[in-house]
Amino acid sequence: MRKPLAMAMALTMAASLVLAGCSSSSSTESTDSSSDTAESTDSGSSSGGGSSLQLLNGKPEIDTQLQELASKYQEETGNSIEIMTIGGTETASSKLKELKQADEMPDIFFAEAKDFATWEGELEDMTGWDWTEDTSAEYVDSEMGTIGFPYNTEACGLAYNKNILDEAGVDPASLTSPDAYKEAFETIDSKKDDLGLTAVVAYAANANNIGWSTGTHIFGQYLDAGLEPTDRTYIDLLNDGGQLDADRFTKFGEFIGMLNQYSDDALRVDGTYDDQVLGFASGKYAFMTNGSWTGATLTGDDSDAYEAAGSFECGFAPYAFEDGINTILNGGTNYWTVYSSGNVDGAKDFLNWFIGDTAQQIMVEEAGFISPFEDCAFESTDPFAAAVTEWLADGKFSAYHTMEKKDGLNDATSVVFQEYAKGDIATAEEFTEEVQKVCTDYYAN
């Protein structure tokens, strides 16, 4: 094993990389649906006059929809809200620090779970607001109360092309154990040429290109797969000095090793998010290690390839690295939060209005979001929406506690995923030892 080198690389990555969110697509100025990377651009007010309410949006890909929503809000209520969108190279957290120093804080702003501690004592507790009665996806802190408004929900499992699975005779409902996956992968691999596949799995693990995926969403499967949404066992263990459950993580490592074995060598070692999603959209892979946010790319930038591949039905299977795991991860990966020294009453009115039909239609049908609100009457045309809705309706989902790790840990661990993918780490046991060392050292600093 190359432990000293891996540790050095991990710490270097942690110092130099910024989590880009859920994609690093080069086709747009924004990153992806969980992006907090930013270049501040004041998108303008929803009205010609001054606005008494301001929202800092950390998702530039939905700026157009939010501007429309702001216009509708003024039209229906007489109230105005200014949308200030972040996009490009500056992080949302750094922009908020600038605004704080200038005493120009927005009333509502974008935050990930890891950001909330930074604003302790300055966030409004939204417990009891009307919208909280219509969702279970809000972020609740044991001391600060309800501080995260879930304007979107995202899901993450092992994405699959149902057409390919049907042709291969694989029932995705059977994929609830490592043995079932082994049999399915072997079957699909044996029919790879007939199915027109490059490989069974589209898995990319280059730390520079897609470390946000391995270090955040895939690592998050270890933390939560198969658990009840309220079960914090493994995130609390991790945040207590960087501890891992060695037995569970080794089983997880064995599953990652199987992904290594049945993936495309070039994609796994050097591929980008764009390469991964385009290959899946083109029907070159039966499975893909990414989440529901990729649906917008299938029907957007990669729509020609997706249509040429038959606009196939998409679904999610669980990361069943232990027998009986049968959940996907689902929840808010980022939130809107309310500045307690701002226009709290205005923020309350807006957020309570946001769960109504006008806003939800824009966010679901135009932005392609999967609504976290139970009374939402609209259904997204996103290729993964129907599958996610079915998982949620069946109550088969776990939480997204991966966003609560120590800031930057995802970058450090992504280097270990990369070494495992390249073959520099040979076994699940070595993978576990290396990740444990990185986590321990990272939490100690």
C-alpha positions as CSV (number, residue, x, y, z in Angstrom):
1,M,0.0,0.0,0.0
2,R,1.1,3.6,-0.6
3,K,-0.2,5.1,2.6
4,P,2.2,8.0,3.0
5,L,1.7,9.1,-0.7
6,A,-2.1,8.7,-0.4
7,M,-2.2,10.7,2.8
8,A,-0.2,13.5,1.2
9,M,-2.3,13.5,-1.8
10,A,-5.5,13.6,0.2
11,L,-4.4,16.5,2.3
12,T,-3.2,18.4,-0.7
13,M,-6.6,17.8,-2.4
14,A,-8.5,18.9,0.7
15,A,-6.6,22.1,0.7
16,S,-6.9,22.9,-3.0
17,L,-10.2,21.7,-4.2
18,V,-13.6,23.2,-3.6
19,L,-16.7,21.0,-3.7
20,A,-18.4,21.9,-7.0
21,G,-21.7,20.3,-6.2
22,C,-23.4,17.6,-8.1
23,S,-21.6,18.0,-11.4
24,S,-18.7,19.8,-13.1
25,S,-20.2,20.1,-16.5
26,S,-18.3,22.4,-18.8
27,S,-21.3,23.1,-20.9
28,T,-22.7,25.9,-18.7
29,E,-21.4,28.7,-16.5
30,S,-23.0,26.9,-13.5
31,T,-21.9,23.6,-12.1
32,D,-24.8,21.3,-11.1
33,S,-27.8,21.0,-9.0
34,S,-26.0,21.1,-5.7
35,S,-23.4,23.7,-6.7
36,D,-22.2,26.4,-4.3
37,T,-19.5,27.6,-6.6
38,A,-20.0,31.2,-7.5
39,E,-19.3,34.4,-9.3
40,S,-21.6,37.0,-7.9
41,T,-24.1,38.4,-10.5
42,D,-26.9,40.6,-9.3
43,S,-29.7,39.3,-11.5
44,G,-31.9,42.2,-10.8
45,S,-35.1,42.8,-8.9
46,S,-38.5,41.4,-9.8
47,S,-39.8,44.9,-9.9
48,G,-38.7,48.3,-11.1
49,G,-38.6,49.7,-7.6
50,G,-36.6,48.8,-4.5
51,S,-37.2,45.4,-3.0
52,S,-37.7,44.9,0.7
53,L,-36.8,41.2,0.4
54,Q,-33.7,39.6,-1.1
55,L,-32.8,36.0,-1.8
56,L,-29.3,34.9,-2.6
57,N,-29.5,31.9,-5.0
58,G,-26.6,29.5,-5.1
59,K,-27.9,27.6,-8.2
60,P,-27.3,29.6,-11.3
61,E,-28.9,27.0,-13.5
62,I,-32.3,28.0,-12.1
63,D,-31.9,31.8,-12.2
64,T,-34.3,32.2,-15.1
65,Q,-37.0,30.2,-13.3
66,L,-36.5,32.1,-10.1
67,Q,-36.8,35.4,-11.9
68,E,-40.1,34.3,-13.3
69,L,-41.2,33.1,-9.9
70,A,-40.3,36.5,-8.4
71,S,-42.4,38.2,-11.0
72,K,-45.4,35.9,-10.2
73,Y,-44.9,36.6,-6.5
74,Q,-45.3,40.3,-7.0
75,E,-48.2,39.8,-9.4
76,E,-50.1,37.6,-6.9
77,T,-49.2,39.3,-3.6
78,G,-48.1,42.8,-4.4
79,N,-44.8,42.0,-2.6
80,S,-41.4,42.0,-4.3
81,I,-38.4,39.9,-3.9
82,E,-35.0,40.5,-5.5
83,I,-33.1,37.4,-6.7
84,M,-29.3,37.7,-6.5
85,T,-27.7,34.7,-8.2
86,I,-24.2,33.4,-7.6
87,G,-22.4,31.6,-10.5
88,G,-18.9,31.1,-11.7
89,T,-15.8,31.2,-9.6
90,E,-16.6,32.7,-6.2
91,T,-18.1,30.4,-3.5
92,A,-21.5,31.3,-2.0
93,S,-20.0,31.2,1.5
94,S,-17.3,33.7,0.6
95,K,-19.8,36.0,-1.0
96,L,-21.9,35.8,2.2
97,K,-18.9,36.8,4.3
98,E,-18.5,39.9,2.1
99,L,-22.1,40.8,2.4
100,K,-22.0,40.3,6.1
101,Q,-19.0,42.6,6.5
102,A,-20.7,45.2,4.3
103,D,-23.9,44.9,6.4
104,E,-25.8,43.9,3.2
105,M,-26.9,40.4,4.2
106,P,-29.8,38.9,2.1
107,D,-32.9,38.0,4.0
108,I,-32.9,34.4,2.5
109,F,-29.7,32.7,1.4
110,F,-28.4,29.4,0.0
111,A,-26.6,27.1,2.4
112,E,-25.5,23.5,2.7
113,A,-25.8,21.5,5.9
114,K,-22.1,22.0,6.6
115,D,-22.6,25.8,6.4
116,F,-25.1,26.2,9.2
117,A,-22.6,26.1,12.1
118,T,-21.0,29.2,10.6
119,W,-24.2,31.2,11.1
120,E,-25.1,29.8,14.6
121,G,-27.1,32.4,16.4
122,E,-28.0,34.3,13.3
123,L,-30.5,32.0,11.6
124,E,-34.3,32.2,12.2
125,D,-36.0,29.2,13.7
126,M,-38.8,28.4,11.2
127,T,-40.5,25.9,13.4
128,G,-44.3,26.1,13.0
129,W,-44.3,28.1,9.8
130,D,-47.0,26.9,7.4
131,W,-44.6,25.2,5.0
132,T,-43.2,22.9,7.6
133,E,-46.6,21.0,7.7
134,D,-46.2,20.0,4.1
135,T,-42.8,18.3,4.1
136,S,-40.4,16.1,6.1
137,A,-37.3,17.3,4.2
138,E,-36.6,20.4,6.3
139,Y,-33.3,20.7,8.0
140,V,-33.7,20.7,11.8
141,D,-30.8,21.4,14.2
142,S,-31.1,20.1,17.7
143,E,-30.2,23.5,19.1
144,M,-31.1,26.0,16.4
145,G,-34.4,24.5,15.4
146,T,-35.8,24.4,11.9
147,I,-33.2,26.4,9.9
148,G,-33.2,24.8,6.4
149,F,-36.0,25.3,3.8
150,P,-35.9,22.4,1.3
151,Y,-36.7,24.1,-2.0
152,N,-35.7,20.9,-3.9
153,T,-35.0,17.3,-3.2
154,E,-32.4,15.1,-4.8
155,A,-32.1,11.3,-4.9
156,C,-29.0,9.1,-5.3
157,G,-28.8,5.4,-6.0
158,L,-27.2,3.4,-8.7
159,A,-28.9,4.8,-11.8
160,Y,-29.9,2.2,-14.4
161,N,-31.1,1.9,-18.0
162,K,-34.2,-0.2,-17.7
163,N,-34.3,-1.1,-21.4
164,I,-30.8,-2.7,-21.1
165,L,-31.7,-4.5,-17.9
166,D,-34.9,-5.9,-19.5
167,E,-32.9,-7.1,-22.6
168,A,-30.4,-8.8,-20.3
169,G,-33.1,-10.4,-18.2
170,V,-32.2,-8.6,-15.0
171,D,-34.9,-7.5,-12.6
172,P,-33.8,-4.3,-10.8
173,A,-36.1,-5.1,-7.9
174,S,-33.8,-8.1,-7.1
175,L,-30.8,-6.0,-6.5
176,T,-30.8,-5.9,-2.7
177,S,-27.6,-7.8,-1.9
178,P,-24.0,-8.1,-3.1
179,D,-24.6,-11.5,-4.5
180,A,-27.5,-10.3,-6.6
181,Y,-25.4,-7.5,-8.0
182,K,-22.5,-9.9,-8.8
183,E,-24.9,-12.2,-10.7
184,A,-26.5,-9.2,-12.5
185,F,-23.1,-7.7,-13.5
186,E,-21.8,-11.0,-14.7
187,T,-24.9,-11.6,-16.8
188,I,-24.8,-8.1,-18.4
189,D,-21.1,-8.3,-18.9
190,S,-21.5,-11.7,-20.8
191,K,-24.0,-10.0,-23.1
192,K,-22.1,-6.7,-23.4
193,D,-21.4,-6.9,-27.1
194,D,-24.9,-7.9,-28.0
195,L,-26.3,-5.1,-25.9
196,G,-23.9,-2.6,-27.5
197,L,-22.3,-1.7,-24.2
198,T,-18.9,-0.3,-23.5
199,A,-19.1,-1.6,-19.9
200,V,-21.6,-2.6,-17.3
201,V,-21.1,0.5,-15.1
202,A,-20.4,4.2,-15.8
203,Y,-18.2,4.9,-12.8
204,A,-15.7,7.8,-12.8
205,A,-13.3,8.3,-9.9
206,N,-10.7,10.8,-11.0
207,A,-10.4,13.1,-7.9
208,N,-9.8,16.2,-9.9
209,N,-12.6,15.6,-12.4
210,I,-15.3,14.2,-10.2
211,G,-14.1,13.9,-6.6
212,W,-17.3,15.7,-5.5
213,S,-19.2,12.6,-6.6
214,T,-17.0,9.9,-5.0
215,G,-16.2,11.8,-1.9
216,T,-19.8,13.1,-1.3
217,H,-22.6,11.1,-2.8
218,I,-20.9,7.7,-3.1
219,F,-19.2,8.0,0.3
220,G,-22.7,9.0,1.5
221,Q,-24.0,5.5,0.7
222,Y,-21.8,4.1,3.4
223,L,-23.2,6.6,5.9
224,D,-26.9,6.0,5.1
225,A,-27.8,3.2,2.7
226,G,-30.5,0.9,4.2
227,L,-31.1,3.2,7.3
228,E,-34.2,5.0,8.5
229,P,-33.9,8.7,7.6
230,T,-33.6,9.6,11.3
231,D,-30.7,7.1,11.9
232,R,-27.5,9.1,12.5
233,T,-25.3,6.2,13.6
234,Y,-22.5,6.5,11.0
235,I,-22.5,10.3,10.5
236,D,-22.3,10.8,14.2
237,L,-19.5,8.2,14.4
238,L,-17.6,10.0,11.6
239,N,-18.0,13.4,13.1
240,D,-16.7,12.1,16.4
241,G,-13.0,12.2,15.4
242,G,-13.4,10.7,12.0
243,Q,-14.3,7.1,13.0
244,L,-15.6,4.5,10.6
245,D,-17.4,1.3,11.3
246,A,-14.7,-1.0,9.9
247,D,-17.0,-4.0,9.1
248,R,-19.7,-1.9,7.3
249,F,-17.1,0.1,5.5
250,T,-15.2,-3.0,4.3
251,K,-18.4,-4.4,2.8
252,F,-18.9,-1.0,1.2
253,G,-15.4,-1.2,-0.1
254,E,-16.1,-4.6,-1.6
255,F,-19.0,-3.2,-3.5
256,I,-16.8,-0.3,-4.8
257,G,-14.3,-2.9,-5.8
258,M,-17.1,-4.6,-7.9
259,L,-17.8,-1.3,-9.5
260,N,-14.1,-1.0,-10.4
261,Q,-14.2,-4.4,-11.9
262,Y,-17.2,-3.9,-14.2
263,S,-16.6,-0.3,-15.2
264,D,-14.9,1.2,-18.3
265,D,-11.2,1.6,-17.5
266,A,-10.8,4.9,-19.3
267,L,-13.8,6.5,-17.7
268,R,-13.1,5.2,-14.3
269,V,-9.5,6.6,-14.2
270,D,-9.7,9.7,-16.3
271,G,-13.3,10.4,-17.1
272,T,-15.3,13.6,-16.3
273,Y,-18.9,14.1,-15.3
274,D,-19.7,15.0,-18.9
275,D,-18.1,11.8,-20.2
276,Q,-20.0,9.7,-17.6
277,V,-23.4,11.2,-18.2
278,L,-23.1,11.3,-22.0
279,G,-22.0,7.7,-22.1
280,F,-25.0,6.7,-20.0
281,A,-27.3,8.8,-22.1
282,S,-26.0,7.2,-25.2
283,G,-26.9,3.7,-24.0
284,K,-23.2,2.6,-23.5
285,Y,-23.6,1.6,-19.9
286,A,-26.3,-0.3,-18.0
287,F,-25.6,1.5,-14.7
288,M,-24.3,4.9,-13.6
289,T,-22.9,6.1,-10.3
290,N,-24.7,9.4,-10.1
291,G,-28.0,10.9,-8.9
292,S,-31.3,12.4,-10.1
293,W,-29.6,15.7,-11.1
294,T,-28.3,14.0,-14.2
295,G,-31.8,13.8,-15.6
296,A,-31.6,17.5,-16.6
297,T,-28.5,16.7,-18.6
298,L,-30.1,13.7,-20.4
299,T,-33.0,15.9,-21.6
300,G,-30.8,19.0,-22.0
301,D,-27.2,19.0,-23.2
302,D,-27.3,15.3,-24.0
303,S,-30.8,15.1,-25.4
304,D,-29.7,14.2,-28.9
305,A,-27.7,11.2,-27.6
306,Y,-30.5,10.2,-25.2
307,E,-33.1,10.3,-28.0
308,A,-30.9,8.3,-30.3
309,A,-30.6,5.7,-27.6
310,G,-34.4,5.4,-27.4
311,S,-35.2,7.9,-24.6
312,F,-35.0,4.8,-22.3
313,E,-36.7,4.5,-19.0
314,C,-34.4,5.4,-16.1
315,G,-34.5,4.1,-12.5
316,F,-32.5,3.7,-9.4
317,A,-31.3,0.6,-7.6
318,P,-29.9,0.7,-4.0
319,Y,-26.2,0.5,-3.2
320,A,-26.8,-2.9,-1.6
321,F,-23.3,-3.6,-0.2
322,E,-25.0,-5.5,2.6
323,D,-27.8,-8.1,2.3
324,G,-31.2,-6.4,2.6
325,I,-30.3,-2.8,1.7
326,N,-33.2,-1.5,-0.2
327,T,-33.3,2.3,0.0
328,I,-31.9,5.2,-2.1
329,L,-30.7,8.4,-0.6
330,N,-33.1,11.3,-0.8
331,G,-33.5,14.7,0.7
332,G,-32.3,18.3,0.5
333,T,-28.7,18.6,-0.3
334,N,-28.8,22.4,0.0
335,Y,-31.4,24.7,1.5
336,W,-32.6,28.3,1.8
337,T,-32.2,29.7,5.3
338,V,-33.5,32.9,6.8
339,Y,-31.2,35.6,8.3
340,S,-32.7,36.5,11.7
341,S,-31.7,40.1,11.5
342,G,-33.3,40.6,8.1
343,N,-36.9,40.8,6.9
344,V,-38.1,37.7,8.7
345,D,-41.8,38.5,8.2
346,G,-41.3,39.0,4.5
347,A,-39.3,35.8,4.3
348,K,-42.0,33.9,6.1
349,D,-44.6,35.2,3.7
350,F,-42.5,34.2,0.6
351,L,-41.6,30.7,1.8
352,N,-45.2,30.0,2.7
353,W,-46.3,31.2,-0.7
354,F,-43.5,29.1,-2.4
355,I,-45.3,25.8,-1.6
356,G,-48.4,26.9,-3.5
357,D,-49.3,25.9,-7.0
358,T,-47.8,28.9,-8.9
359,A,-44.3,28.4,-7.5
360,Q,-44.4,24.7,-7.5
361,Q,-45.4,24.5,-11.1
362,I,-42.5,26.7,-12.1
363,M,-40.0,24.7,-10.0
364,V,-41.2,21.3,-11.1
365,E,-42.3,21.7,-14.7
366,E,-39.7,24.4,-15.8
367,A,-36.8,23.9,-13.4
368,G,-37.2,20.1,-13.4
369,F,-37.1,19.8,-9.6
370,I,-38.6,16.9,-7.6
371,S,-40.8,18.7,-5.1
372,P,-40.2,17.9,-1.4
373,F,-43.8,19.1,-0.6
374,E,-46.5,16.6,-0.1
375,D,-49.3,18.7,-1.6
376,C,-47.5,19.5,-4.8
377,A,-49.9,18.8,-7.7
378,F,-47.2,18.8,-10.4
379,E,-45.0,16.0,-11.8
380,S,-41.6,16.6,-13.3
381,T,-40.8,15.3,-16.8
382,D,-37.3,14.5,-15.6
383,P,-36.3,10.9,-16.7
384,F,-35.7,9.9,-13.0
385,A,-38.8,11.6,-11.5
386,A,-41.2,8.7,-11.8
387,A,-38.7,6.3,-10.2
388,V,-37.9,8.7,-7.4
389,T,-41.5,9.3,-6.7
390,E,-42.1,5.5,-6.4
391,W,-39.3,5.1,-4.0
392,L,-40.6,7.9,-1.8
393,A,-44.2,6.7,-2.0
394,D,-43.0,3.3,-0.7
395,G,-41.0,4.9,2.1
396,K,-37.8,3.3,0.8
397,F,-35.4,6.2,1.3
398,S,-32.5,7.1,3.6
399,A,-31.2,10.6,4.5
400,Y,-28.4,12.7,3.0
401,H,-26.2,13.0,6.0
402,T,-23.1,13.1,3.8
403,M,-23.5,16.9,3.6
404,E,-22.8,17.1,7.4
405,K,-19.3,15.8,7.2
406,K,-16.4,18.1,8.1
407,D,-16.0,20.6,5.3
408,G,-13.4,19.4,2.8
409,L,-13.4,15.8,3.9
410,N,-15.0,14.8,0.6
411,D,-12.0,16.1,-1.3
412,A,-9.6,14.2,0.9
413,T,-11.4,10.9,0.7
414,S,-11.9,11.2,-3.1
415,V,-8.2,10.7,-3.6
416,V,-8.5,7.3,-1.9
417,F,-11.4,6.4,-4.2
418,Q,-9.1,7.4,-7.1
419,E,-6.2,5.2,-5.9
420,Y,-8.6,2.2,-5.5
421,A,-10.0,2.8,-9.0
422,K,-6.4,2.9,-10.5
423,G,-5.4,-0.3,-8.7
424,D,-2.9,1.4,-6.4
425,I,-5.1,0.1,-3.5
426,A,-5.8,-3.6,-4.2
427,T,-8.4,-4.7,-1.6
428,A,-11.4,-3.6,0.3
429,E,-9.5,-4.0,3.5
430,E,-6.7,-1.7,2.3
431,F,-9.3,0.8,1.0
432,T,-11.0,0.8,4.5
433,E,-7.6,1.3,6.3
434,E,-6.7,4.2,4.0
435,V,-10.0,6.0,4.3
436,Q,-9.9,5.5,8.0
437,K,-6.4,7.1,8.2
438,V,-7.5,10.0,6.1
439,C,-10.6,10.6,8.1
440,T,-8.8,10.4,11.5
441,D,-6.1,12.8,10.4
442,Y,-8.5,15.2,8.8
443,Y,-10.7,15.5,11.9
444,A,-7.5,15.9,14.1
445,N,-6.5,19.0,12.1
